Amino acid sequence: MNFFKTLSGRMNQKVDIFHLPIYKGLFMLAWPIVLTNLLQTLYNLTDAYFLGKLGTVEFSAPTVTFSIVFILISLATGFSHAATSMIAQYIGMKNKKMAEKSAAQVMLTLLVLSVFVMTLGYYFAPSILKLINVEGELFDKSLSYLRVMIFAIPFMFFSELFSSIFRGWGNSVITLQIMFLTVGLNIALDPLFIFALGLGVEGAALATLIARGVSVVYFLYVLLKNRTGFTVHLKDFKPDFRMIRKILSIGLPGSIGQSVTAVGFTFIMGVVTQFGAAVISIYGIGNRVLSMVTMFAVGMSLATATMAGQFVGADKPEKAEETVRKSAIITFLVVLVISTLLFFFGQYVTKFFINDPEVIDLGYLYFRLVAFSLPFFATMSVFQGALRGTGHTTLATTADMLRLWAVRIPLVMWFSELFGFYGIFYAMIISNISAMIIAYVFLKIGNWKERVVEEY
């Protein structure tokens, strides 16, 4: 109870990075993000756990459709980065009024995009599933799940956007508080819809839709009622096409890049599905577990984005550089420790989800091979955070596309022919290490320590 009282009390507290040591500022911003990501993973694992009780096909449906949903959601990611970078830089420039107006204009832009994406996604869902070789009973289950999830797209868009707005302001606690509400609701609704009402995979998707919808309503209430010291006003929603052009110039490269990346992972999913349900299952389990392992890196990456953006806005590039360096060192070391544990005990994680001897054997091999490449991938995310948080999304997008389309996808295609499904694991190892090197090069040659916003 004391934890929740503390959390509620800190909801309106902004982290003032200009009066804190770098390490403390990173920690104060990152820990709520890490816990939020942990809850998000718990959110995803809840669906996986309950659907795993129905069978391999039901468990595989969210795994297959995840890459498609990721494509749709990724269109919003760039605009979330635009919100964080613009708000952070205006806060660094001590111009709160423009920071609040930026938030409203991004919300306006994203509203139009979300309706458009939801419409297209629903119409093309069957064609996309066929394109990635989903057939038979798995096709029917996946389509049912996907079509409900598509209606949740606007809520997912705005959930990510609101988190980005508050991070740019310097408050990551509010997102953690709302995630407790979302996860609790999803855990309660999943067994009700999946088992009690007999809705199966559709029930899991419906639980997600309702939980996300409730969280967005609460986010909007907090933002409009000025519960955290940062608010938007109705007059801020009047279209400002000069600012919208700036939002598009920052957001579109990131959105396009994330979408192209998502298409790439969908392509990889098409390769995975050729090896059957057992391989699909361990690939899905692996992705969920690896997202849990790297969640510390995601927290550090987003904390780095906020601090680098505010320092660049305040014309303190040396502090931004120091932030990135210290964040990268901490991230590499922490993820290395976690990866070591996963190397030795990963097979027990697989058994938690599916007690199938074939899948457990695959899980043992998967975690033994992939674990020690994770610190490199995690450090890459910190470098990407600096690029995106300062608004230089074109650099981050180029680095992303290179590590995926020039390294991972060609290796997945080549190695899967040479080594079967083991080749997919080998390709992941090489691409994870290459990802850090590519991102570091772009960080060194880029102009990320320059502002992207302007005074009006």
LINVEN-V182895 format. One record per residue. N is the residue number from 1. RES is the residue in three letters. SS is DSSP state (A for helix, B for strand, O for the rest). PHI is phi in degrees with one decimal (* if undefined). PSI is psi in degrees with one decimal (none if undefined). Layout:
BEGIN
N,RES,SS,PHI,PSI ; N,RES,SS,PHI,PSI
END
This chain:
BEGIN
1,MET,O,*,-38.8 ; 2,ASN,A,-61.5,-36.8 ; 3,PHE,A,-60.9,-45.1 ; 4,PHE,A,-70.2,-33.7 ; 5,LYS,A,-65.0,-42.9 ; 6,THR,A,-62.3,-42.9 ; 7,LEU,A,-62.2,-43.9 ; 8,SER,A,-65.2,-38.7 ; 9,GLY,A,-67.7,-27.7 ; 10,ARG,O,-91.2,2.7 ; 11,MET,O,-58.5,-35.2 ; 12,ASN,O,-100.7,16.7 ; 13,GLN,O,-96.3,123.2 ; 14,LYS,O,-93.2,138.1 ; 15,VAL,O,-80.9,115.6 ; 16,ASP,O,-91.3,92.8 ; 17,ILE,A,-68.7,-17.8 ; 18,PHE,A,-77.5,-10.8 ; 19,HIS,A,-122.3,26.0 ; 20,LEU,O,-133.2,151.0 ; 21,PRO,O,-62.7,153.6 ; 22,ILE,A,-55.5,-49.8 ; 23,TYR,A,-60.4,-41.5 ; 24,LYS,A,-67.5,-41.5 ; 25,GLY,A,-61.0,-43.8 ; 26,LEU,A,-60.8,-45.6 ; 27,PHE,A,-63.9,-44.7 ; 28,MET,A,-65.8,-32.2 ; 29,LEU,A,-81.9,-34.7 ; 30,ALA,A,-80.8,-37.0 ; 31,TRP,A,-62.0,-39.4 ; 32,PRO,A,-66.7,-32.1 ; 33,ILE,A,-68.6,-42.1 ; 34,VAL,A,-61.9,-45.7 ; 35,LEU,A,-65.4,-36.4 ; 36,THR,A,-62.3,-43.6 ; 37,ASN,A,-65.8,-36.2 ; 38,LEU,A,-61.9,-42.7 ; 39,LEU,A,-67.4,-37.2 ; 40,GLN,A,-62.6,-40.8 ; 41,THR,A,-65.3,-41.2 ; 42,LEU,A,-60.1,-38.9 ; 43,TYR,A,-57.1,-49.1 ; 44,ASN,A,-68.6,-39.8 ; 45,LEU,A,-66.3,-29.3 ; 46,THR,A,-60.2,-48.5 ; 47,ASP,A,-58.4,-46.5 ; 48,ALA,A,-62.9,-41.0 ; 49,TYR,A,-63.7,-50.2 ; 50,PHE,A,-68.8,-39.9 ; 51,LEU,A,-69.8,-30.1 ; 52,GLY,A,-62.6,-25.1 ; 53,LYS,O,-74.3,-19.2 ; 54,LEU,O,-84.1,-29.3 ; 55,GLY,O,145.3,172.7 ; 56,THR,A,-65.7,-39.8 ; 57,VAL,A,-64.7,-46.5 ; 58,GLU,A,-63.1,-38.4 ; 59,PHE,A,-66.0,-36.4 ; 60,SER,A,-73.8,-24.9 ; 61,ALA,A,-57.8,-50.2 ; 62,PRO,A,-64.6,-32.4 ; 63,THR,A,-63.0,-45.4 ; 64,VAL,A,-65.5,-43.9 ; 65,THR,A,-80.6,-16.6 ; 66,PHE,A,-56.1,-43.3 ; 67,SER,A,-64.1,-32.1 ; 68,ILE,A,-72.9,-46.3 ; 69,VAL,A,-60.9,-37.1 ; 70,PHE,A,-61.7,-38.5 ; 71,ILE,A,-59.7,-46.2 ; 72,LEU,A,-67.3,-45.8 ; 73,ILE,A,-65.8,-33.3 ; 74,SER,A,-62.1,-22.8 ; 75,LEU,A,-63.3,-27.4 ; 76,ALA,A,-85.1,-19.8 ; 77,THR,A,-60.8,-43.1 ; 78,GLY,A,-60.2,-38.0 ; 79,PHE,A,-73.6,-28.1 ; 80,SER,A,-66.4,-41.5 ; 81,HIS,A,-63.4,-37.2 ; 82,ALA,A,-62.3,-42.2 ; 83,ALA,A,-62.3,-48.7 ; 84,THR,A,-59.7,-48.4 ; 85,SER,A,-67.0,-42.7 ; 86,MET,A,-68.3,-45.4 ; 87,ILE,A,-64.8,-44.0 ; 88,ALA,A,-61.5,-43.0 ; 89,GLN,A,-70.6,-37.3 ; 90,TYR,A,-67.0,-35.7 ; 91,ILE,A,-65.0,-41.2 ; 92,GLY,A,-61.3,-32.1 ; 93,MET,O,-84.6,1.1 ; 94,LYS,O,61.2,41.7 ; 95,ASN,O,-124.0,76.3 ; 96,LYS,A,-64.8,-34.8 ; 97,LYS,A,-58.2,-44.3 ; 98,MET,A,-72.6,-30.6 ; 99,ALA,A,-62.7,-44.8 ; 100,GLU,A,-67.4,-38.4 ; 101,LYS,A,-66.0,-38.5 ; 102,SER,A,-57.7,-43.3 ; 103,ALA,A,-59.7,-45.2 ; 104,ALA,A,-64.0,-40.8 ; 105,GLN,A,-69.5,-34.8 ; 106,VAL,A,-68.0,-40.3 ; 107,MET,A,-59.6,-42.7 ; 108,LEU,A,-62.3,-44.9 ; 109,THR,A,-63.8,-42.8 ; 110,LEU,A,-72.1,-28.6 ; 111,LEU,A,-60.9,-45.8 ; 112,VAL,A,-63.1,-44.6 ; 113,LEU,A,-63.7,-40.7 ; 114,SER,A,-65.1,-40.1 ; 115,VAL,A,-65.8,-40.6 ; 116,PHE,A,-63.5,-46.3 ; 117,VAL,A,-66.2,-41.5 ; 118,MET,A,-60.7,-42.6 ; 119,THR,A,-64.2,-48.3 ; 120,LEU,A,-64.2,-42.3 ; 121,GLY,A,-61.2,-42.8 ; 122,TYR,A,-64.7,-41.4 ; 123,TYR,A,-67.8,-41.0 ; 124,PHE,A,-95.5,2.6 ; 125,ALA,A,-53.2,-49.1 ; 126,PRO,A,-61.6,-40.0 ; 127,SER,A,-65.0,-38.2 ; 128,ILE,A,-66.8,-42.3 ; 129,LEU,A,-62.6,-40.1 ; 130,LYS,A,-66.4,-34.0 ; 131,LEU,A,-64.1,-30.3 ; 132,ILE,O,-101.3,24.1 ; 133,ASN,O,68.4,29.5 ; 134,VAL,O,-86.2,127.2 ; 135,GLU,O,-137.5,168.1 ; 136,GLY,A,62.2,-140.8 ; 137,GLU,A,-63.7,-35.9 ; 138,LEU,A,-62.0,-36.6 ; 139,PHE,A,-61.6,-47.1 ; 140,ASP,A,-62.9,-45.3 ; 141,LYS,A,-65.0,-42.5 ; 142,SER,A,-66.5,-39.6 ; 143,LEU,A,-66.1,-41.1 ; 144,SER,A,-60.5,-45.7 ; 145,TYR,A,-64.8,-45.0 ; 146,LEU,A,-65.4,-41.1 ; 147,ARG,A,-67.7,-33.0 ; 148,VAL,A,-71.8,-40.8 ; 149,MET,A,-62.4,-32.1 ; 150,ILE,A,-64.0,-33.2 ; 151,PHE,A,-69.5,-17.4 ; 152,ALA,O,-86.9,-5.2 ; 153,ILE,A,-54.6,-49.6 ; 154,PRO,A,-57.7,-38.4 ; 155,PHE,A,-67.1,-38.6 ; 156,MET,A,-65.4,-40.9 ; 157,PHE,A,-55.8,-52.2 ; 158,PHE,A,-76.3,-27.8 ; 159,SER,A,-61.6,-45.6 ; 160,GLU,A,-65.9,-41.0 ; 161,LEU,A,-63.7,-46.8 ; 162,PHE,A,-61.6,-39.9 ; 163,SER,A,-59.7,-42.3 ; 164,SER,A,-67.0,-37.6 ; 165,ILE,A,-61.3,-49.1 ; 166,PHE,A,-69.7,-31.9 ; 167,ARG,A,-65.3,-42.2 ; 168,GLY,A,-60.3,-34.2 ; 169,TRP,A,-71.6,-28.9 ; 170,GLY,O,111.5,18.8 ; 171,ASN,O,-127.3,108.6 ; 172,SER,O,-105.9,-0.3 ; 173,VAL,A,-74.6,-37.1 ; 174,ILE,A,-59.1,-38.5 ; 175,THR,A,-64.5,-39.2 ; 176,LEU,A,-62.5,-43.6 ; 177,GLN,A,-60.7,-43.8 ; 178,ILE,A,-71.9,-31.1 ; 179,MET,A,-66.3,-33.5 ; 180,PHE,A,-57.7,-43.8 ; 181,LEU,A,-62.9,-45.1 ; 182,THR,A,-64.7,-47.1 ; 183,VAL,A,-65.8,-43.8 ; 184,GLY,A,-58.8,-41.5 ; 185,LEU,A,-67.1,-41.0 ; 186,ASN,A,-65.8,-42.2 ; 187,ILE,A,-62.5,-36.3 ; 188,ALA,A,-72.8,-37.9 ; 189,LEU,A,-81.8,-30.6 ; 190,ASP,A,-55.0,-58.8 ; 191,PRO,A,-63.9,-31.2 ; 192,LEU,A,-63.1,-49.9 ; 193,PHE,A,-77.3,-39.3 ; 194,ILE,A,-72.4,-46.6 ; 195,PHE,A,-103.2,-55.2 ; 196,ALA,A,-61.9,-43.5 ; 197,LEU,O,-92.7,-5.8 ; 198,GLY,O,67.3,29.5 ; 199,LEU,O,-87.7,-11.5 ; 200,GLY,O,60.3,-133.2 ; 201,VAL,A,-63.6,-33.5 ; 202,GLU,A,-62.6,-35.2 ; 203,GLY,A,-64.2,-39.5 ; 204,ALA,A,-63.3,-41.5 ; 205,ALA,A,-68.2,-39.0 ; 206,LEU,A,-64.8,-39.1 ; 207,ALA,A,-60.7,-41.0 ; 208,THR,A,-62.9,-44.2 ; 209,LEU,A,-59.5,-47.4 ; 210,ILE,A,-66.8,-45.0 ; 211,ALA,A,-62.7,-43.1 ; 212,ARG,A,-65.6,-40.1 ; 213,GLY,A,-61.6,-44.0 ; 214,VAL,A,-62.4,-42.0 ; 215,SER,A,-64.1,-39.2 ; 216,VAL,A,-66.9,-40.1 ; 217,VAL,A,-60.6,-42.1 ; 218,TYR,A,-68.1,-42.3 ; 219,PHE,A,-54.5,-47.6 ; 220,LEU,A,-63.8,-39.0 ; 221,TYR,A,-60.9,-47.1 ; 222,VAL,A,-61.5,-40.8 ; 223,LEU,A,-70.3,-42.9 ; 224,LEU,A,-75.7,-28.5 ; 225,LYS,O,-91.0,3.7 ; 226,ASN,O,59.0,45.3 ; 227,ARG,O,-77.7,-15.1 ; 228,THR,O,-118.6,3.5 ; 229,GLY,O,91.1,-4.6 ; 230,PHE,O,-126.5,128.1 ; 231,THR,O,-143.9,166.2 ; 232,VAL,O,-120.6,149.4 ; 233,HIS,O,-113.4,156.0 ; 234,LEU,A,-57.8,-36.3 ; 235,LYS,A,-66.1,-21.9 ; 236,ASP,A,-71.2,-16.9 ; 237,PHE,A,-86.5,-4.6 ; 238,LYS,O,-64.4,123.5 ; 239,PRO,O,-54.0,125.4 ; 240,ASP,O,-114.3,97.8 ; 241,PHE,A,-68.7,-23.6 ; 242,ARG,A,-66.4,-43.6 ; 243,MET,A,-72.8,-36.1 ; 244,ILE,A,-62.4,-37.9 ; 245,ARG,A,-62.0,-39.7 ; 246,LYS,A,-65.5,-42.3 ; 247,ILE,A,-60.1,-44.0 ; 248,LEU,A,-65.2,-38.9 ; 249,SER,A,-66.3,-30.4 ; 250,ILE,A,-87.8,-42.8 ; 251,GLY,A,-78.1,-38.9 ; 252,LEU,A,-62.6,-45.4 ; 253,PRO,A,-57.7,-41.1 ; 254,GLY,A,-66.7,-42.1 ; 255,SER,A,-65.8,-44.5 ; 256,ILE,A,-63.7,-43.7 ; 257,GLY,A,-62.4,-45.0 ; 258,GLN,A,-64.6,-36.5 ; 259,SER,A,-67.7,-43.6 ; 260,VAL,A,-63.3,-39.2 ; 261,THR,A,-62.0,-44.1 ; 262,ALA,A,-63.9,-38.8 ; 263,VAL,A,-60.6,-39.2 ; 264,GLY,A,-61.7,-43.5 ; 265,PHE,A,-69.5,-29.7 ; 266,THR,A,-66.9,-38.4 ; 267,PHE,A,-61.5,-44.2 ; 268,ILE,A,-62.6,-38.9 ; 269,MET,A,-59.6,-35.4 ; 270,GLY,A,-62.8,-35.9 ; 271,VAL,A,-69.5,-42.3 ; 272,VAL,A,-61.9,-42.2 ; 273,THR,A,-62.8,-19.6 ; 274,GLN,O,-68.7,-17.9 ; 275,PHE,O,-98.2,5.5 ; 276,GLY,O,96.8,175.0 ; 277,ALA,A,-64.5,-35.9 ; 278,ALA,A,-64.3,-44.0 ; 279,VAL,A,-68.4,-39.3 ; 280,ILE,A,-59.8,-42.0 ; 281,SER,A,-63.7,-46.2 ; 282,ILE,A,-71.2,-30.9 ; 283,TYR,A,-64.7,-41.3 ; 284,GLY,A,-66.5,-44.6 ; 285,ILE,A,-61.6,-45.2 ; 286,GLY,A,-58.8,-45.0 ; 287,ASN,A,-61.9,-40.6 ; 288,ARG,A,-67.4,-43.0 ; 289,VAL,A,-69.0,-41.6 ; 290,LEU,A,-65.4,-33.2 ; 291,SER,A,-65.4,-32.3 ; 292,MET,A,-70.2,-41.1 ; 293,VAL,A,-63.9,-40.8 ; 294,THR,O,-89.5,5.2 ; 295,MET,A,-64.9,-30.2 ; 296,PHE,A,-60.7,-41.0 ; 297,ALA,A,-64.4,-38.9 ; 298,VAL,A,-64.0,-42.0 ; 299,GLY,A,-60.6,-45.3 ; 300,MET,A,-66.5,-36.9 ; 301,SER,A,-63.0,-45.6 ; 302,LEU,A,-71.6,-34.9 ; 303,ALA,A,-64.6,-40.8 ; 304,THR,A,-61.9,-41.0 ; 305,ALA,A,-60.0,-45.4 ; 306,THR,A,-64.1,-48.1 ; 307,MET,A,-68.7,-43.1 ; 308,ALA,A,-62.7,-41.2 ; 309,GLY,A,-62.7,-44.7 ; 310,GLN,A,-68.6,-38.1 ; 311,PHE,A,-67.4,-39.8 ; 312,VAL,A,-65.7,-40.7 ; 313,GLY,A,-61.3,-34.3 ; 314,ALA,O,-85.1,5.7 ; 315,ASP,O,61.6,46.2 ; 316,LYS,O,-126.3,67.1 ; 317,PRO,A,-63.1,-29.0 ; 318,GLU,A,-67.7,-33.6 ; 319,LYS,A,-71.4,-35.9 ; 320,ALA,A,-62.6,-43.2 ; 321,GLU,A,-65.6,-40.9 ; 322,GLU,A,-63.6,-38.4 ; 323,THR,A,-59.9,-46.6 ; 324,VAL,A,-63.6,-43.9 ; 325,ARG,A,-62.8,-48.3 ; 326,LYS,A,-68.9,-37.0 ; 327,SER,A,-64.3,-40.6 ; 328,ALA,A,-64.8,-41.7 ; 329,ILE,A,-64.4,-48.3 ; 330,ILE,A,-60.3,-44.7 ; 331,THR,A,-61.9,-47.3 ; 332,PHE,A,-58.9,-46.4 ; 333,LEU,A,-68.3,-42.5 ; 334,VAL,A,-66.2,-45.3 ; 335,VAL,A,-68.1,-30.1 ; 336,LEU,A,-61.8,-42.9 ; 337,VAL,A,-63.4,-45.8 ; 338,ILE,A,-64.4,-39.8 ; 339,SER,A,-64.1,-35.0 ; 340,THR,A,-62.2,-43.1 ; 341,LEU,A,-63.4,-39.9 ; 342,LEU,A,-66.6,-34.8 ; 343,PHE,A,-59.1,-41.9 ; 344,PHE,A,-86.4,-29.3 ; 345,PHE,A,-122.2,12.5 ; 346,GLY,A,-60.5,-32.6 ; 347,GLN,A,-65.7,-28.7 ; 348,TYR,A,-70.6,-28.8 ; 349,VAL,A,-65.7,-42.9 ; 350,THR,A,-60.2,-43.2 ; 351,LYS,A,-64.6,-27.8 ; 352,PHE,A,-60.9,-37.5 ; 353,PHE,A,-85.6,-51.4 ; 354,ILE,O,-135.1,120.9 ; 355,ASN,O,-91.1,61.3 ; 356,ASP,O,-116.7,121.3 ; 357,PRO,A,-54.5,-39.7 ; 358,GLU,A,-66.1,-43.7 ; 359,VAL,A,-67.5,-38.7 ; 360,ILE,A,-63.9,-41.7 ; 361,ASP,A,-62.6,-41.9 ; 362,LEU,A,-64.5,-38.3 ; 363,GLY,A,-63.9,-40.0 ; 364,TYR,A,-57.7,-47.8 ; 365,LEU,A,-66.2,-43.6 ; 366,TYR,A,-57.4,-52.2 ; 367,PHE,A,-71.7,-30.5 ; 368,ARG,A,-65.2,-37.1 ; 369,LEU,A,-80.1,-44.2 ; 370,VAL,A,-88.2,-24.8 ; 371,ALA,A,-51.1,-49.7 ; 372,PHE,A,-81.3,2.0 ; 373,SER,A,-90.5,-9.9 ; 374,LEU,A,-66.6,-37.9 ; 375,PRO,A,-58.9,-32.7 ; 376,PHE,A,-69.4,-45.0 ; 377,PHE,A,-63.1,-39.3 ; 378,ALA,A,-64.3,-42.3 ; 379,THR,A,-65.9,-35.3 ; 380,MET,A,-55.3,-40.8 ; 381,SER,A,-65.2,-30.8 ; 382,VAL,A,-66.8,-44.6 ; 383,PHE,A,-61.4,-41.5 ; 384,GLN,A,-65.1,-35.8 ; 385,GLY,A,-60.9,-39.5 ; 386,ALA,A,-64.2,-42.3 ; 387,LEU,A,-65.7,-44.7 ; 388,ARG,A,-74.2,-38.3 ; 389,GLY,A,-66.4,-24.6 ; 390,THR,O,-96.3,6.0 ; 391,GLY,O,88.1,3.8 ; 392,HIS,O,-93.3,64.7 ; 393,THR,A,-73.7,-23.5 ; 394,THR,A,-64.4,-40.7 ; 395,LEU,A,-63.8,-45.5 ; 396,ALA,A,-63.4,-39.3 ; 397,THR,A,-65.6,-43.8 ; 398,THR,A,-61.8,-43.7 ; 399,ALA,A,-62.4,-41.9 ; 400,ASP,A,-60.9,-46.6 ; 401,MET,A,-67.9,-35.1 ; 402,LEU,A,-65.4,-46.5 ; 403,ARG,A,-68.7,-26.6 ; 404,LEU,A,-89.3,-55.2 ; 405,TRP,A,-82.9,-25.4 ; 406,ALA,A,-95.0,-18.0 ; 407,VAL,A,-119.6,-66.5 ; 408,ARG,A,-66.2,-50.6 ; 409,ILE,A,-63.2,-47.7 ; 410,PRO,A,-58.6,-39.3 ; 411,LEU,A,-68.3,-39.2 ; 412,VAL,A,-60.2,-45.1 ; 413,MET,A,-64.4,-45.7 ; 414,TRP,A,-70.1,-50.6 ; 415,PHE,A,-69.5,-31.9 ; 416,SER,A,-67.1,-28.0 ; 417,GLU,A,-74.3,-37.0 ; 418,LEU,A,-79.7,-42.9 ; 419,PHE,A,-119.4,7.0 ; 420,GLY,O,71.4,-149.0 ; 421,PHE,O,-68.1,-19.3 ; 422,TYR,A,-60.9,-31.1 ; 423,GLY,A,-60.9,-30.7 ; 424,ILE,A,-62.9,-40.5 ; 425,PHE,A,-67.0,-42.1 ; 426,TYR,A,-62.2,-40.2 ; 427,ALA,A,-63.4,-36.6 ; 428,MET,A,-63.7,-40.8 ; 429,ILE,A,-60.9,-51.2 ; 430,ILE,A,-64.8,-42.1 ; 431,SER,A,-70.1,-33.0 ; 432,ASN,A,-64.0,-41.5 ; 433,ILE,A,-70.1,-42.0 ; 434,SER,A,-63.4,-33.8 ; 435,ALA,A,-59.1,-43.5 ; 436,MET,A,-64.3,-42.4 ; 437,ILE,A,-63.0,-45.0 ; 438,ILE,A,-63.5,-46.0 ; 439,ALA,A,-63.4,-38.4 ; 440,TYR,A,-64.1,-41.4 ; 441,VAL,A,-60.8,-44.4 ; 442,PHE,A,-66.7,-32.2 ; 443,LEU,A,-66.9,-37.7 ; 444,LYS,A,-74.2,-35.7 ; 445,ILE,A,-95.4,-9.3 ; 446,GLY,O,-85.5,168.9 ; 447,ASN,O,-103.2,36.4 ; 448,TRP,O,-67.4,-13.2 ; 449,LYS,O,-89.6,14.9 ; 450,GLU,O,-106.8,145.3 ; 451,ARG,O,-66.5,151.0 ; 452,VAL,O,-113.5,-14.1 ; 453,VAL,O,-93.8,168.3 ; 454,GLU,O,-136.7,155.9 ; 455,GLU,O,-75.6,147.1 ; 456,TYR,O,-103.2,none
END
